[in-house]
Amino acid sequence: MEGRLVLKNCSIFRADGRGRTGMAIVVEDGLIRRVAPDADVPVLPGDWEVSCRGRLVLPGLVDCHSHLVGDLLSPASGEVLLHPPQARLDYERRLSSRLTAQDVEVLSLHAMARALHSGVTLAVEHLSCPGDVAGGLEAQARAAERLGLRLVSSHATHSLDGAPLADAQAEANADFVRRRSSHPLVRGALGFHASWTSGDSLLRRLGVLREVSGAPVVFHLSEGDHDLATTWEHHGQRVVPRLESFGLLGPLSVAAYARSVDDAESIRLAQSGTCVALGPGAALLVEPSGRALETLLGRQNLMGLGSGGHGNLWDALAAALVTAVGAARGSRLVDPDGVLVQLFADGPAEVCSRLFGVPSGAVEEGRLADLVVFDCVPSVEQDSGQAPHLLGQIGRSRVAWNIVHGRVTIREGQLLGVDEVELAHEAARVLTSVRARARAWDAETPGGPVGGG
């Protein structure tokens, strides 16, 4: 886009929570260049003016752990969720092993369109495409560039099919990381599935690759008691110290779930700077427990919300509210609203800033121009300037505009440059084909769900 993007007559909020109305935001070269009263910012020839009409402008949402393709392949259903972890994993492997790079691109386009509509501007993705790791990661990158979504993509490599294949997949992942190390929109991260599915050879190799490249690492951390038990049985260690021993924790590590960590491990995670991407929606469905939130909170852990293949971030926020309020009623958490802000805004903003090396997460000059205009004119108290229950105010509001790195991706509710119905048709065709190829948990699989879940 040539010229500046100028958002006029906006409602925005300071870091202290006080609202300002009648503001203008100037975006240029992917950054917020100016924030000032509307009358002080004229629209110049060549500018693209966005008339916000008093609507709320906030930093874009960060999905700290997404399964864009996996959520389409295996959406939540009782038929699958009632099975034990190993059976669920076998089902997911059976589907993902049949994916081609072309399948990944089609499914990613559909999933990314839905993410943009929900207000997401950055997704930290954990892809499983074992048949073509390099092709799958590049396919996701093309999809993100086409639609304009900021993306950090990794591969959920595991050792269940043998160490040589796992090492080869890790190398393919590392090649993608090197090619995308400085891209303004799409970056690569090293990845592995979880401790219980990863052998020492794979984790050792990833530790070396991480040390050499300085790349982020994305993985599942203590998925649940099964992860803890299996890791202890095979390696004689708990999950956190095992991963720490391979150098896989740190400020650029994004660790999902952390359902089975104790107080000492929580402190170790905080000291390492590891970001923990909580998936409260998945936790309520898969292994009901508020332990992760309660154990991590108060120990200065960096935390954010991730959809984790179970709906979108708004679903995750609702599940986080249920978890936080339940804990507060038991006198275990003091401020559920503060917890939600930390998970939904503060932590994710820090994750984005770390991954892309530019300040983000606020409507301020010099920050990343990842912005969302909501169809919401906020209610602000006259005396304090505060907006009570802001998340509640916007939670049911449509995303009118979505702007990523200064590029408009959604304009007045419409995704630009793409026929979304066609994307949905193509995704449905691919899903039908993949499930047919996999014959997912059909009658030949004893004890497994039938019909593909």
N, C-alpha and C positions, 0 to 999 in steps of 0.2 A: 504494500500500500504506500503510495506517495503522500508526502505531506504529513501533517499531524492528525492524531485522533483527539478530538476535544469533546469531553463529556460535560454537558451544560446542565445547570440547575439540579445538582446532585444532593442527596443527603449522605453524609459520611460521619465517621466517628473517630475521635482521638483515641490515643492509647489508654487514656484514663476512663474511657467509656462515655464521655460527653459527646452529644451529637451536634453537628453543624449542618444547617440547611442552606440552600442557595449557593452551593459551591461549584466550582469548575475544576476539571482534571485534564491536564494536557499530557498526552502520551506520544513519545517519539523514540524510535530506535529500540523498542522493547522495554523502555523504562518510563516510569512516571516522572515527567520533567517539571511539572508545576501543579500545585494545589493552591487555589486562591478563591476569594469571593467571585461569584459569577460575573459581576460588573467589571472586574479587573482583567478579564480574559476575553478579548475580542476573537471572533472567528476570522481567520485569515484566508485569502484565496488559496485553494488547494487543500484546505483542512476538511476532514470528515467530521461533521458535527453530529453528536448523539444527543438527542433531546431526552433527558432523563425525567423531566417534569416532576421533580421532587422525590423520585424513587431512590431507594437505598442502593448504594454502591459499596461492596465489600471485597476484600481479597478473595481470590478463587479458592475453592476447596482442594485439599490434598488428600487423596486416597493412599494412605501409607502402606497398604498391602492389598493389591488387587489381583484377582484371577479373572481377567477379562474374558479369556477364552474358556477357562474351566467353568465359570459360572453359567455359560451357555451350554456346555457339554453335559454338565451334571448339576442342574438347578436343585435347590433344596426340595426334598420330598420325604415323607415318612417311610416310603418303601426302601430308600437307601439309608436314611439316617438311623434307623433302628438296628442296622447291622454293626458289628464291631469294627474297630478302626482298620484292621488288616483287610477285611472284606470290602470296605469302602474304598480303600486304596487300590485294591485289585481291580475294582470296577472302573475307577478313574484311569488307571494305567491301561486298561483294555481299550478305552476310548481314545486316550491321547496318543497311544502308540500307532493309531491309524491316521493321524493328522498329517497332511502335507502342508508345505509352506503356503500354497494357494488357499487351502482351507483356513489356515491361521489368519491370512490377510482378510478374507471375507468376514470371518467371525469377529476379528478385531475391529473392523470398520463399524459393524453393527453395535458392538459393545461400547466402543469409544463414542459413538453418536449418543448413546443413552447416557454415558458418563458426562458428556458436555451439557446435556439437557438438565442434569441434576446439579450443575454448578461446579463440577470438578474441572480443574485446570491442570493438575498434575496427578498422574497415576504411577505408583511404584509397583511394577508388574512382575509376577512370578509365573512365567510361562512353562508349560510342559508340552514339548514337541520332540520326543526322543528320537523319532525317525529322521529328523532334519533340524538339528539345533540351529545351525547357522542360517538356514533358510527361514526358519520360523521367526527368529529374532529380527532378521532383516525385513520380513513381511510385516511384523508389528511396527517397525520403524517407518516403513512406507505408509502404512495406514495412519500413523500419528501425524506424519508430515502432511499428508493429504487433508486431514480434517483440522489440523492445528492444535492437537492435544499435546501438552508437555508430558514426556514419558521417560521413565527410567525402567529399562527392561532387563530381566535376568532369566536364567533357565533353572528350573527346579530339578537339577540333576540328582540321581541317587545311585546306589551301588547294587541294587537288587538284580541287575542283569549282568553283573560281573565287573571287576575293577578295570579291565582294559577299555570297555565301552564307556564307563563313567569318566575315566581320564580323558578319553577322546572328546566326550561331550563338554567337559570342563575347558579343554583347549579351544573348542569351537566357540564357547561362550566368551573366553578371554579374547579371541580374535575380534569378536563383535565389540567388546569393550574398547579395544585399541582403536578401532575404526571410528568410534563415536565419542572419543574422549573429550572433544571440545565443541561438539555440535550445540547450537544455541537452544534447540528444542528437545532433542532425543539423545539420551545418554545410555550407556550400557552399565550393567552391574554384574558381578560374579554371583552365582547362585547355587544353592543345593536345596534338596527337599527338607530334610530334618536329620537330627542325630540318629534316630532309630533306623533310618534307611540308608545311612551313609557310612561307608567303611573308612578306616584310618587312611588308606591310600588316597582316597578322594579328598578328604579334609586336609591332609598334608599338602596335596598338590594345590588346592585352593588357597591355603595359607601362603604358599610360596608365590603364587600368581598375584595375590593381594599385596604382598610385601613389595613385589617388583613394580606393580602398576599403580598402587595407591588407590585402587578402584573400590567402589562400594561393594558390599556383600549383602545379599537378601536371602533369608532362610526362615524356616519355622523353628521356634525355640520352645522346647518343652511343650509339645502339642497337647500333652495330657499325661495321665498316669501310665499309659501304654508306652509312651516315648521314654519316660523316666525308667520304667521297669526294663525295657528292652536294652536301653543304653547301659544300665547297670549290669544286666546279665552278660552282655557280650564284651563290655569294656571296663567293668569294675569302677565306673565313675558316674557321677550325676551329669546331667546335660551341660549345665553352664560351665563347670570347670573343664569338661572335655573340650568344648568349643574354644574356650579361652586358651587351652594348651596349644591349639593349632593357630593361634593368632587371628581368630575370626570374629572377635568382639572389637568394638572401637567406634569412634565418632561417625564413621561412614557405614556402619553396619545397621541394617534394618531388620529386626528380629520380630517375627510375628507370633502372637498368642501368649507365650510365657505363662501357660496355665498351671504349671507345676514347678514353681520356683519358691525357695524358702527365703527367709529374711536375709541371711548371709549372701545368698546369690543375688538378691535384689540390690544389695549394696555394691556388689562387684559389678553388676550391670551399670549402675549409676556412675561408679568410678571410671569405668571404661568409656563412658559417653555413648554407649549403645542406645539407639532408638528402639523402643518396644512398640510395635504396632498392634494394639489390642483389637481383637475381633469379637466384641460382645454379642453380636448377632449370632455368629457361629458358635460361641461358647454356650449360649442358651439352648441351641439346637443340638449340638454335638456332645458336649460334656458340661452340663449345667453346673456353674460354679462362679462365684464372684471373687475367687481367690487371687487371680492375677491382679485385678484392680486394687484390692485391699493390700496385697503384699508390696506392690510397687509404689503406691501412693505414699507420700511423706518421706521418701528416701531420695528425692530429687532426681528421679529417673525421668529421662526424656521420653514422653509417651505421645502417641497419636492414634487416630482411629483408622482402621482398614476395613473394607467391605469383606475381604477374604473369601470371595466367591459366594457370598450369601446376601444378595441384593445390592443396595447402594449405600452411600454414606449416611443418608437420612434414616435408613433402616438401622444402621449401626448406631446412630445417635439415639434413636428411640430405645434400643436395647441397652445402651450405656446408661440412659436415664433410669430405666427399670432397675438395673444393677446397682447404681449409685444410691437411689432412693431406698432400696431394700437394705443396703449396708448402713445408710444413715439411720434408719429406723432401729437398727440393732446397735446404734451408738458406735459404729466402727468408722464412719466417715462423717465429717462435720459439715461440709458444704458441697452438696451434689451439683449445684449450679457452677461453682468454681471448677469442679472436676470436669464438667462438660466443656467449659471454655478451654481448659488445658488440653483436653483430648481432641477437640474439634478445630481449634484455632491456633493456640500458642505453640503446642508441640509440632504440629504439621508445618507451620511456617518455618520453624527452625530446621526441620528436615529438608524442606525445599531449599533454604538458604545454604545449607551444608552441601547438598548434592550439586547445586549449580553455581555456588560461589558468589552469589549476589543477594543482598538483603531482600526479603520478601515478607508477605504477611501483614502489610499495613498500607493504607492509602496515604503514602507520604512520598515526597520527592526523593528520587534516587532508588526507589524500590522497583522490583520486577512489576511490569505492567500485566499482571494476571488478575483480572477483575471480573466481577459478576454484578450485573444490574438486576435486582429482584423487583418483581411487580409488587412492591411493598413500600408504602409511605409510612415511615416509622412513627410511632407514638412516643413523643419525648416530653418528659416532665419539665414544666416551665422553670421551676426553681433550680433544680440540679442539672438540667440538661441531659440527664440519664435516660436511657431507653430500657424500661423494665422488661425482663424476659425477652430479650432480643431474638434469641434462637427460636423461641416459641412464635414470635411474630413472623419470622421469615420461613419457618419450617413448612408451611403450607402455601408458600408463594411461588409462583412460576418464575423460572429463570428467563428474563426477557432478553438480556444480552450476556454473552460470554466472550471474554477477551483474553487471549493467551499470547504473551510476549508481544503485546500491542496489536495483535491480529484479531479481527472480529471473526469469531467462529459461529456464533448464534446472534441473529438480529431479530428482535421482537418475536422470539420464540421459534424462529425458523433457522435450521442448520444451513449454512451458506454453501452453495455449489454442489450439493448432493441430493439425490432423490432418496429420502429415507425409507420410503415404502419399498423401493427397489433393493436397498440394503437389507431390509427385513426378509424379503423374498429370497435373496441370495443366501442369507444366513440359514433360513429354514431348509433350503435345498441342500446345503453342505451338512447340516446336522442330520438330516435324513440319510444322506449318503454315508457319513461316518458311522452312524449307529448300525446301518445295514452291514457295512464292512466289518465292524467289530462284533456283530451279533451279540450286543452287550447283555451279559448275564441272562442269556436265554434259557430255555428249558434244559439245555445240556449242562448248565452250570449248577451243580447241587447246592441248594440253600441260598442261591443268589436271587436278587430281584429279577423279575421278568419284564420284558418290554423296554429296557434301557432306562428306567427311572424317570 
